């Protein structure tokens, strides 16, 4: 339920322009701030369902067609939502979640720039979050990942 609600809210934010920058503010150093604002807004929206950020936000610049990988520890007995956002030059981001053995746990490969994956680990363990940029109009886009748990 929280995942469906988040997808609807993210779509509304995108449609209303909250998730885009104007040309005047589209400076390279502003892209990271744009992505961080999106992650904070996701935290606010998911907070309505009892989720809170459990890790520092990850941000990076990734070339189109490339992936970036982050290793994180997730605590057993919690429910996690992991989201990613991209700057306004991006039109598609994919997100994958693997367990410590390399098994795919969840993925979001929809044609959008706000993917969401979830997991409720039974025990504490290491996980791998992979973000891919199949669609970036600038060749290299700024992405961010937020991990929220309850």
N, C-alpha and C positions, 0 to 999 in steps of 0.2 A: 504494500500500500504506500509506504513512504517513497519507494522507488518511482512508482507511477506519479505520485504527487510532485516529486522533484522534477521529473521530466516535463510535466505540464508547466510548472513554474519557470523552469529554464527556457522553455519555448516561448512563454509569455514575455520574459525578460528580453529575449532576443528580438521578438517582434516589436516590442515597444522601444527598442533602441538603447536600453540600459546596458546591454552587453556589447556596445560598439563605441568606437571613438570617432570624433569628427576629424576631418583632414588636418585641422589646425593643431590638434593635440596628438597626432600620430607620429611623434618622435620616438626613436628607438628606445630611449630610456623610459618612456611612458608605457610601452607595451607591458612591461613587467607589472607596473602599477595597475594597469587595466585588468590583467589576469588575477592579481591579488584581490582587487575589488570584487571580482566575480566569485572567488573562493570564499571571501568573507560573507558575501550575500548568500551563497550556498549554505554556509554555516548558520546564518540567521534563519533561512527557510527550513533547514533540516532540524534546527533547534526546536521548532514547533512540534517535532516528533520525538524530542528527547535526545537528539544527537548533539555531540560536541566535538570539536577538533581534538584529536588525540595525538597528533604529530605536527611538527612544524610543516608549513606548506613547502612543497618542492616547486621550483621554477627553473626553466632552462630554455635555451633557444635550440630548436631542432630543425634540420633541413628536411624539406619535403621528401617523402619516401624513406626516411630514417626512423629509428626508434631510440628511445632512451629507457633505461632500466633503473629502478630503485628497489633496494632491499629494505624491508621493514619487519619489525616484530609486532605481531598482533596477539593480544591476550585472549586466552580461552574464556568462554562464557559470555562474550560480548558480541553484539551485532555491529558490523562495520559497513559503511557506505564509502566508497572511494570514487571521487569525481575528478574530472579533468576539464579544464577550459583552455581556450586558445585565444590569441589576440585577434583583432578585427581583420587581419589578412588571411586568416585561416577559415576554411569551410568544412573541414572534416578531421576529426581526431578519433582514434580508436584506443581502447583501453583493455588490457588483459591482466588477469590476476592468476599467478601460479603458486602452488605450494612449494615447500622446500625440496621436494623431489622432482620438480619441473612439470607436475601435472596441472593442466589448465583447470582452474576452479570456476572462473566466470570471465565473460568478455562482453564488450559492447562495441560492435563494429557497424552500428547504424550510420547512415550518412548524416552526421551532425557534428557540431563542435562542442558538445557537452556530454561526453560519455559518462556512464555510471556503472560500477560493478559492486557487488556486495558479497559478504561472507560472514558466517557465524562460526568461528573456529571452536572446536571442542576443547582443544588444549592450546597453550601458548606456543607459538612457533614463528619461524621465519617465512616470509612470503616475498614474492617478487612481483612488483607492479611495473608493467611495461606500457609505455605510451608511444603510439605511432601517429605520424602526420601524413596521411595519404593526400591531403588537399591543402596547399598553402600557396596563395597568390604571390607571395614575396620570395619564394624559394626557401626562406628560413623564417620560422614563426616562433613566438614565445608561448610556451605552454606552462601550465601549473597543475599540480595535483594536490588535492586535499583529502585527508583521511579523517572520517568522523565516526564516532562510536557511541553506543549506549549500552 
